């Protein structure tokens, strides 16, 4: 499948975007969702191992959140969090099931 880049406005936390595409006579629909996961917590501020330990804790927590997310949605993109962000946003696309 080829990819097509479509600019969409910034999606806020837990917002959805629906896109319809026509290929010849076929109409395809895609659903996208932006989900926010915690990126920084109070427990990280008490870690003594420095930046590396904090980074690894964040990555591990994000990995667990992604693995536990609704399996009807597929991961498309992880956005870079802004400096001092408390959440990180992830873009999902609803899976298309063939009948």
ChimeraX attribute file (.defattr): number of C-alpha atoms within 10 A of each C-alpha:
attribute: neighborCount
match mode: 1-to-1
recipient: residues
	/A:1	3
	/A:2	3
	/A:3	5
	/A:4	6
	/A:5	5
	/A:6	7
	/A:7	6
	/A:8	8
	/A:9	7
	/A:10	8
	/A:11	15
	/A:12	12
	/A:13	15
	/A:14	12
	/A:15	11
	/A:16	15
	/A:17	13
	/A:18	11
	/A:19	11
	/A:20	9
	/A:21	10
	/A:22	9
	/A:23	7
	/A:24	6
	/A:25	6
	/A:26	7
	/A:27	9
	/A:28	11
	/A:29	11
	/A:30	13
	/A:31	15
	/A:32	20
	/A:33	23
	/A:34	22
	/A:35	20
	/A:36	16
	/A:37	16
	/A:38	14
	/A:39	19
	/A:40	18
	/A:41	11
	/A:42	7
	/A:43	9
	/A:44	17
	/A:45	10
	/A:46	10
	/A:47	12
	/A:48	9
	/A:49	9
	/A:50	11
	/A:51	11
	/A:52	9
	/A:53	13
	/A:54	18
	/A:55	14
	/A:56	11
	/A:57	17
	/A:58	17
	/A:59	13
	/A:60	12
	/A:61	16
	/A:62	18
	/A:63	11
	/A:64	10
	/A:65	13
	/A:66	16
	/A:67	11
	/A:68	9
	/A:69	13
	/A:70	11
	/A:71	11
	/A:72	11
	/A:73	16
	/A:74	17
	/A:75	17
	/A:76	14
	/A:77	12
	/A:78	14
	/A:79	12
	/A:80	10
	/A:81	13
	/A:82	9
	/A:83	6
	/A:84	8
	/A:85	11
	/A:86	13
	/A:87	16
	/A:88	19
	/A:89	21
	/A:90	21
	/A:91	19
	/A:92	21
	/A:93	19
	/A:94	18
	/A:95	14
	/A:96	13
	/A:97	6
	/A:98	4
	/A:99	3
